[in-house]
Amino acid sequence: MTLNKHHKLKAAVVFLAPALALYGMFFVVPMLQAFYVALFRWRGVSIAKQFVGIENFRKLFTGDPVFWQCLSHNLMFLIVSFLIVIPLSLFFASVLAGHIRAAEVYRGVFLFPNVISIVAVAALWSFVYHPTFGILNSLLKSIGLGRLATGWLGEPRYALLCVIITSIWYSLGFYIVLLLAGIKSIPTYFYEASALDGASSWQSFRHVTIPLVWEILKLAVIYLIIHTLNIFGLVWVMTEGGPNYHTETLLTYLYRQAFVQSNFGYATALGVVVFALILGVSLVAGRLMRRETVEL
């Protein structure tokens, strides 16, 4: 028995070694290098680096108000997206899981934005918000609300909200399909039993659907956290963080520091903080959503 276990262990090591080597090469090593570079003042264009210790982190937390502004914007992305995307995804997934006509068509409609390049989505919605010939302003004028027309992405009051709406439109379909797959995997006898007990549709949804898709729901929340705290391309194409940092996020600020201001050491320190933030928030969310798994 011991020999058999030894052979199984050797076989596992042999099969896992290539994957672990690739993981270490492309994830662990770059991550350790990032922690190392964050301790230097480096412009990224030469091998000369000046060791500054935790100076980059100290400056980030105590001497850079833009960082806190960016963090608040990412948290706004997270909170608004969570309050809208998760409930809407659950609702539409539950509806589509039922026997409704053209369900496949609706699924395709919801998922369609996710098959488009994020750059194309950003460009499309930039035209929607355009102050001169944008669809939104044209619609407002056509219904007699022309006084509300404005340059949406150029207005500090509205720019961040406009980008968040675009992000929700783009990502909603993914979460609908994810939760729909979980709901479709629930055996029908659970719903039949609840119907026999006299449960209403809402009671079945609350006491059957949600508990049985809880693990997938937790996965959706964690993915949403990663997506919103890592958002970059959509913001950069639509506003480049403007006007006056009012839509700047952590990653657009990182990009600006690294590739616009050639401050790679500081940008890497920001990257390390973003990594720690995502890891911490994800762990807290997983802890808060932990519950006993329901066996199907």
Secondary structure by P-SEA (a helix, b strand, c coil): caaaaaaaaaaaaaaaaaaaaaaaaccaaaaaaaaaaaaccccccccbbbbbcaaaaaaaccccaaaaaaaaaaaaaaaaaaacaaaaaaaaaaaaaccccaaaaaaaaaaccccccaaaaaaaaaaaacccccaaaaaaaaacccccccccccccccaaaaaaaaaaaacaaaaaaaaaaaaaaccaaaaaaaaaacccaaaaaaccccccaaaaaaaaaaaaaaaaaaccaaaaaccccccccccccaaaaaaaacccccaaaaaaaaaaaaaaaaaaaaaaaaaaaccccccc
